[in-house]
Amino acid sequence: MDFTLELAVLLRVAGAMAVGTLIGLERELAGKPAGLRTHMLVTGASCLIVLLGDLAISEFYAAEASGVIQADPLRIFEAIIVGVSFLGAGTIWKSQDEHRVEGLTTAASLLFAATLGAAVALERFGLAVVLAVFTLALSRLLRLAEARMAQR
């Protein structure tokens, strides 16, 4: 692998981690179990998994000129979803005193962060940033609305 390609991968993963920081910041400020670092790592890891999958497929195709190898890039996304689902499950718990389930939004935000990482890997950086900012704004707005409803 040449240095230029490695630098491109590094920049995309760094970009994905920056996008994940936006959502992670909201979760961190809300005092949730998966915050800034977790979301940053999930988006970075998802981006890296997609990029490494793409590189692996390209290298295998280059090595196997006869075209016998077949690749299904969607399996990479399936693997990310499974891995992030395990992380998300670790953030969900049932409150004993209130009989409520907690952590569902955090689990969903981890899954969303993973998809943003995949978007950056596929060079959809603008889409990822806009969706991260939209999610951040909507989460804050809904938190304010929930607080207002709780006061009534």
Secondary structure, DSSP 8 states (H G I E B T S, - for coil): --HHHHHHHHHHHHHHHHHHHHHHHHHHHTT-SS-HHHHHHHHHHHHHHHHHHHHHHHHHHHH-TT------THHHHHHHHHHHHHHHHTT-EE-TTT--EE-HHHHHHHHHHHHHHHHHHTT-HHHHHHHHHHHHHHHHHHHHHHHHHHH-
